[in-house]
Amino acid sequence: MKSTKETLSKLKKDKNAIIIAHNYQLPEVQEIADFVGDSLELSKIAKKSGASIIVFAGVRFMAETAKILSPDKKILLPVKDAGCPMADQISSDDVRKLREEYPDAAFVAYVNTNAKVKSVVDICCTSSNAIKIVNSLKQKRVVFLPDKNLANWVSLHTKKEIIPYDGFCYVHNRFNKYEVLRMKEKYPDAEILIHPESPPEVLKEADFVLSTSGILKRAAESDKKRFIIGTESGLIYRLNKENPEKDFYSLGEPKLCFNMKKTSLKDIYNSLFNERYEIFISESIINSARNSLERMVNI
């Protein structure tokens, strides 16, 4: 690990590059990253950094978001086919058809969407600010895409009519109520923190429904010593690292995102050394998608 870190450190210096990694990446990838976080957080870090090359250890829509916010930087995705099945469930053409069906509605896209989808909606949101974004809109009807579970969570905290798209994260959607009940019985003193991409019956059993960054914050601030974590199991590594005096358990059997686990140290080295695979997005798509992201940030 040390030699790999030293090799990458020299390469980063020579190329004026940084490596950023999502919370769900493999532990060894998180260890060599300059920054670890959620997708939008990392894209903001990339924008503020003085680096001209950004190696984004994550999935494609995340690297696209970084490119949208930093069009003058070279954004590299180490594994070309590291995609997001949920993001792939909706296209810009799907959004256009829905606009014909719901002409009076506002269109809100979760950041877990591709650049073309972001370019044809009114505004974006994250799992942590989705409720605030929806409630800020003047329209009484909101088409929320692509995650039906996050849409359901938002619907419980607004007077607006939420029209959900029938998409989901295959990792979070696998959680079920019986897993929660079994874990509660096994660890009755544990605090239950669950991501809002999970099914409604699972969220009802949570002590707190939080984004990945929210889970990290709550775990650090809580006086509890045990936690049941309902999100992709990669977050457990960072939770343990940042809170060594506390215990963390994945909800049920560990839930893994296959695409998030594709990226290896070798992939990162090859990506930076060869400057592959670069994210390219047309200027018109970047401008439209950035408008949707900036509207969110302004709110």
Buried (B, 14 or more C-beta within 10 A) or exposed (E): EEEBEEBBEEBBEEBEBBBBBBBBBBEBBBBBBBBBBBBBBBBBBBBEBEBEBBBBBBBBBBBBBBBBBBBEBBBBBBBEEBBBBBBBBBBBEBBEEBBEEBEEBBBBBBBBBBBBBBBBBBBBBBBBBBBBBBBBBEBEBBBBBBBBBBBBBBBEBBEBEBBBBEBBBBBBBBBBBEBBEEBBEEBEEBBBBBBBBBBBEBBEBBBBBBBBBBBBEBBEEBEBEBBBBBBBBBBBBBBBEEBEEBBBBBBBEEBBBEBBBBBBBEBBBBBBEEBEBEBEBEEEBBEBBBBBBBBBEEE
